[in-house]
Amino acid sequence: MYRKRQLLSVMVVSLLAVGLMVGLAFAQGAAKVEGAPGAQAEGRKTIITGKIVYMKSFGGYVVISEKPHEEYKVINENKAVLGPLAKSGKRMTIEGSLPRGAYLLFIDKIDGKEYPGP
């Protein structure tokens, strides 16, 4: 009986430790994305050819690239700019930054024009 309780205690403590490490890892990733409006996001620069769409399930505007087919959540949304572009359905060239290890996109330019962030 004592061994079962001891084993159960060790399992609970182990799960809590793993949960804590995972939580800290997510918190560090989120800290790199957040920042003052207009601030440059950390990450590698990219140029994406694709469309902007509004996806309620993703929580806002998404850039869908053509090749390779990927979906990137826009983290510096400006609804006044992105709304009409999404409705047009046009293919465009989007320059921005991809934060490390995430499908998030910080937009710098759309079709060569500076993008006014939020």
N, C-alpha and C positions, 0 to 999 in steps of 0.2 A: 504494500500500500504506500509506504514511504517512498519507494523508488518511482512509482507512477507519478506521485505529486512532484518529485524532484525533476523527472523528465518533462512533465508538463510545464513546470516553471522555467526550465531551460529553453523550451520551445517558445514560450511566450516572450521571454527576454530577447531571444534571437530574432523573432519577428519584429519586435519593437525596434531593435537596433537597425535591421535592414530598412524598415520604414523610415527611420530617422535619416539614414544615409541617402535614400532616394529623395526624400523631401528636401534635404539640403542641396542635392544636385539640381533639382528643378528650380529651387530658389536662386541658385547662382546663374542658371541659364536665363531666367526671367530678368534678372538685374541687368544683364547686358543689353536687352532689348528695350527696356524702359528708359526714358530720359525726357528731357525738356522738349517740347514741340519744336521741330526744326533741327533738332540735334542729329548728327550723323550716327547711324547705327554701326556697331562694330560688325565686321564680317567681310567676306570676299566680294569683290565687285563682280557684277554679272550684267549681261545684256540678254533680254528675253524677248522673243518674237511670239506674240500670242494675243489673247483677248482678255478683257476685263469683264467679269460677271459679278452679279450680286448673289450671294448664297446665304440665305438666312441660317441654314444649318451650320455654316462655318463662322457665323457671327459677323458677316460684313462682306467686303469686297475681296475678290480672289482673282489672281492672274493665272490663267491657264495657258501654259506654254505649248507650242506645237511639237517641237522635237528637242529633247524627249518630252513626252506628254507628262507634265507635272502640274500640280496646283500649289500656289503660294498665297498665303494669307497676307494681305497688305496691312502693315502695322502703323503706317502714318496716313490714315484715311482722310481724304478731303471729299466729303460727299458731294459738294457743289461741282467738283471737277470729275470725280469718278462716276457719278450717276449718269450724266449724259454719254460718257464714253461707253459705259456698260450697255446702255439702251441702243447705242448705234451698232453694236455687234462687230465693229471694225477690227481688223488685225492691226496691231501696232507694235512698235519697238519700245521696250521699257528698259531703262537703265536704273540699276540700284545696287543694294547690298543684301547679301544673304547672311544673316547671323549664323554662326557656326553651329552645325548639327540640327538645324530646324528648317521647316518649310514656311518660313516667314520672309517677307520681302519689304525692305525699306526703299521706297521709290525716290529716285533723284530726278529723272527726266522721262518724259513720254514723247515719243517721236521727235527727239532732239530739243524739246522745249522744257525749260525748268519746271518742275512740279512743285506747286506751293503746298506744303504739308498742311497738317491740321491747323 
